[in-house]
Amino acid sequence: MTAAHLKQMQLPPDRIDAPRREKILNAPPVAVLLALSMPILFFVQQRLHDGGLSYAFLPSSLVYGDWWPGLFSAMLVHGGWGHVAANAIAALAFGPPVARLFTGTKGPAVFLAFYIVCGLVASIGYAVVHLGSDDAVVGASGAVFGLMGAALRLLGSRPGRLRAITDRRVVTAAAVIMAVNAATGLIGFAPGVEGARIAWEAHAAGFIFGLLAIGPVARLFGQKPS
């Protein structure tokens, strides 16, 4: 028996060190607040006179030049509680690894800026495909898919390091995600589900942008590799 065992045996029961407990939720506060903001904003949206439709983004606005602020405000409104829940859960799942990459006092601002730009690029990508369409686009899905693309290069890597875009695991996971995204979008066009159209093109644009942009953004604002 070692000296450490003898020392522990001599301690009274109330002196024995208890094992440290892991936090149930250890996500960075900015990622948690981002996820919580979605149901809060939707609660407010439901009480607007037009249900938030005036905040939607119309692809045709790129043609007519009145795309602002709809290009941004569309990320703040959603089409229903199911839409809100899906985006909030996804933001809480994929936001933390991206948020942890940006440390210091500027970290939360860099994270939110990255999220917003992903959403803007996603909406523009959708508008380019459907240029001239007057179908209203709402939701933060494009921005969330941007976080997903960025997180894909961070999961399982050392702090401050990114997996290469050509990494087999990154390529395989990205291909699967895009295939599922496209399939989900096609279901939205199926007979009997009118009104449930999914802007899968926006998801794809946001995902690809996040996958590519996280590299230079991490080099500029990310923590140093350990």
C-alpha positions as CSV (number, residue, x, y, z in Angstrom):
1,M,0.0,0.0,0.0
2,T,1.4,3.4,-1.0
3,A,1.8,6.4,1.2
4,A,-0.9,8.1,-0.6
5,H,-3.4,5.3,0.2
6,L,-2.4,5.4,3.9
7,K,-2.8,9.2,4.0
8,Q,-6.3,9.0,2.5
9,M,-7.3,6.2,4.9
10,Q,-6.3,8.4,7.8
11,L,-8.6,11.3,6.7
12,P,-12.0,11.5,8.2
13,P,-14.9,10.8,5.8
14,D,-15.7,14.5,5.5
15,R,-12.2,15.2,4.3
16,I,-12.1,12.7,1.4
17,D,-12.0,14.7,-1.9
18,A,-15.1,14.2,-4.1
19,P,-14.6,13.7,-7.8
20,R,-14.9,16.9,-9.9
21,R,-18.2,17.1,-11.8
22,E,-18.3,18.2,-15.4
23,K,-20.6,21.0,-16.4
24,I,-23.8,19.8,-18.2
25,L,-23.5,22.8,-20.5
26,N,-20.1,24.2,-21.1
27,A,-20.8,26.1,-24.3
28,P,-19.4,29.6,-24.6
29,P,-22.0,32.2,-23.5
30,V,-22.1,33.9,-26.9
31,A,-23.2,30.6,-28.5
32,V,-25.8,30.0,-25.9
33,L,-27.2,33.6,-26.2
34,L,-27.3,33.2,-30.0
35,A,-29.4,30.1,-29.6
36,L,-31.7,31.7,-27.0
37,S,-32.2,34.8,-29.1
38,M,-34.1,32.8,-31.8
39,P,-37.1,31.8,-29.7
40,I,-37.2,35.1,-28.0
41,L,-37.2,37.0,-31.3
42,F,-39.9,34.7,-32.7
43,F,-42.0,35.3,-29.7
44,V,-41.8,39.0,-30.5
45,Q,-42.3,38.4,-34.2
46,Q,-45.6,36.7,-33.6
47,R,-46.9,39.9,-32.1
48,L,-46.1,42.1,-35.0
49,H,-49.0,43.3,-37.2
50,D,-47.7,41.4,-40.3
51,G,-46.2,38.5,-38.5
52,G,-42.7,39.7,-39.4
53,L,-43.3,39.4,-43.1
54,S,-41.9,42.9,-43.7
55,Y,-38.5,41.7,-42.4
56,A,-38.3,38.9,-45.0
57,F,-35.8,39.0,-47.9
58,L,-37.1,38.9,-51.5
59,P,-34.6,37.7,-54.1
60,S,-36.1,40.2,-56.6
61,S,-34.9,43.0,-54.3
62,L,-31.4,42.4,-55.7
63,V,-32.7,43.4,-59.1
64,Y,-34.6,46.5,-57.9
65,G,-31.9,47.6,-55.5
66,D,-34.0,47.6,-52.3
67,W,-32.3,44.6,-50.7
68,W,-31.5,46.3,-47.4
69,P,-32.3,45.7,-44.6
70,G,-34.2,42.6,-45.7
71,L,-31.0,40.8,-46.5
72,F,-30.0,41.1,-42.8
73,S,-33.4,41.2,-41.1
74,A,-34.5,37.9,-42.7
75,M,-32.1,36.1,-40.3
76,L,-34.1,37.5,-37.3
77,V,-37.5,36.0,-38.3
78,H,-38.7,32.4,-38.8
79,G,-41.6,30.5,-40.3
80,G,-42.7,28.6,-37.2
81,W,-41.7,27.1,-33.9
82,G,-40.3,24.0,-35.6
83,H,-38.1,26.2,-37.8
84,V,-36.9,28.1,-34.7
85,A,-36.2,25.0,-32.7
86,A,-34.2,23.4,-35.5
87,N,-32.0,26.4,-36.0
88,A,-31.6,27.0,-32.2
89,I,-30.5,23.5,-31.6
90,A,-28.1,23.5,-34.5
91,A,-26.6,26.8,-33.4
92,L,-26.1,25.4,-30.0
93,A,-24.5,22.2,-31.4
94,F,-22.1,23.8,-34.0
95,G,-21.6,27.3,-32.5
96,P,-19.4,26.4,-29.5
97,P,-16.4,25.0,-31.4
98,V,-16.4,28.1,-33.6
99,A,-16.9,30.5,-30.6
100,R,-14.0,28.8,-28.7
101,L,-11.7,29.6,-31.6
102,F,-12.1,33.3,-31.0
103,T,-10.7,34.3,-27.6
104,G,-10.3,37.6,-25.8
105,T,-12.6,40.5,-25.5
106,K,-13.1,40.7,-29.3
107,G,-13.9,37.0,-29.5
108,P,-17.7,37.2,-29.2
109,A,-17.9,40.1,-31.7
110,V,-15.8,38.2,-34.2
111,F,-18.0,35.1,-33.8
112,L,-21.2,37.1,-34.3
113,A,-19.7,38.9,-37.3
114,F,-18.8,35.5,-38.9
115,Y,-22.2,34.2,-38.2
116,I,-23.9,37.2,-39.8
117,V,-21.7,37.2,-42.9
118,C,-22.5,33.5,-43.4
119,G,-26.2,34.4,-43.3
120,L,-25.8,37.3,-45.8
121,V,-23.8,35.1,-48.2
122,A,-26.4,32.3,-47.9
123,S,-29.3,34.7,-48.8
124,I,-27.3,36.2,-51.7
125,G,-26.6,32.6,-52.9
126,Y,-30.3,31.8,-52.9
127,A,-31.2,35.0,-54.6
128,V,-28.7,34.4,-57.4
129,V,-30.3,31.0,-58.1
130,H,-33.8,32.5,-57.9
131,L,-33.2,36.0,-59.3
132,G,-36.4,37.9,-59.8
133,S,-38.4,35.7,-57.4
134,D,-40.8,37.3,-55.0
135,D,-40.9,34.4,-52.6
136,A,-40.1,35.6,-49.1
137,V,-37.1,34.1,-47.5
138,V,-36.8,34.0,-43.7
139,G,-34.8,32.2,-41.1
140,A,-31.2,31.9,-39.8
141,S,-30.6,28.5,-41.4
142,G,-28.0,29.8,-43.9
143,A,-26.0,31.4,-41.1
144,V,-26.3,28.2,-39.0
145,F,-25.1,26.1,-41.9
146,G,-22.1,28.5,-42.1
147,L,-21.3,27.6,-38.5
148,M,-21.7,23.9,-39.4
149,G,-19.2,24.2,-42.2
150,A,-16.7,26.0,-40.0
151,A,-17.2,23.5,-37.1
152,L,-16.6,20.6,-39.5
153,R,-13.0,21.8,-39.8
154,L,-12.6,22.2,-36.1
155,L,-14.2,19.1,-34.6
156,G,-11.6,16.6,-33.4
157,S,-8.6,18.9,-34.0
158,R,-6.2,20.5,-31.6
159,P,-7.2,23.9,-30.1
160,G,-6.5,26.6,-32.7
161,R,-5.9,24.2,-35.5
162,L,-8.1,23.5,-38.5
163,R,-8.5,20.4,-40.6
164,A,-7.5,20.9,-44.2
165,I,-10.3,21.3,-46.7
166,T,-8.9,18.3,-48.5
167,D,-8.9,16.1,-45.4
168,R,-10.8,12.9,-46.2
169,R,-13.0,13.2,-43.2
170,V,-13.9,16.8,-44.0
171,V,-14.7,16.0,-47.7
172,T,-16.8,12.9,-46.7
173,A,-18.8,14.7,-44.0
174,A,-19.4,17.7,-46.3
175,A,-20.6,15.5,-49.1
176,V,-23.0,13.7,-46.8
177,I,-24.3,17.0,-45.3
178,M,-24.9,18.5,-48.8
179,A,-26.6,15.3,-50.0
180,V,-29.0,15.3,-47.1
181,N,-29.6,19.1,-47.5
182,A,-30.4,18.7,-51.2
183,A,-32.7,15.7,-50.4
184,T,-34.5,17.8,-47.7
185,G,-35.0,20.6,-50.2
186,L,-36.5,18.4,-52.8
187,I,-39.0,17.1,-50.2
188,G,-40.1,20.7,-49.8
189,F,-41.2,20.6,-53.5
190,A,-43.2,17.4,-53.2
191,P,-47.0,17.5,-53.7
192,G,-49.0,18.0,-50.6
193,V,-46.4,20.0,-48.7
194,E,-47.0,23.4,-50.3
195,G,-45.8,26.2,-48.0
196,A,-43.0,24.1,-46.6
197,R,-40.5,25.0,-49.3
198,I,-36.9,24.8,-47.9
199,A,-34.2,27.1,-49.2
200,W,-31.6,24.4,-49.5
201,E,-29.6,26.5,-51.9
202,A,-29.2,29.1,-49.1
203,H,-28.0,26.3,-46.8
204,A,-25.5,25.2,-49.3
205,A,-24.1,28.7,-49.9
206,G,-23.8,29.3,-46.2
207,F,-22.2,26.0,-45.5
208,I,-19.6,26.3,-48.3
209,F,-18.8,29.8,-47.3
210,G,-18.3,28.8,-43.6
211,L,-16.2,25.8,-44.7
212,L,-13.8,28.1,-46.7
213,A,-13.9,31.3,-44.8
214,I,-13.1,29.9,-41.4
215,G,-9.5,29.4,-42.5
216,P,-8.5,33.1,-43.2
217,V,-10.7,34.3,-40.3
218,A,-9.0,31.9,-37.9
219,R,-5.6,33.1,-39.1
220,L,-6.6,36.7,-38.5
221,F,-8.6,36.5,-35.2
222,G,-8.3,32.9,-33.9
223,Q,-6.3,31.7,-31.0
224,K,-2.8,30.5,-31.6
225,P,-2.4,26.7,-32.1
226,S,-1.4,24.9,-29.0
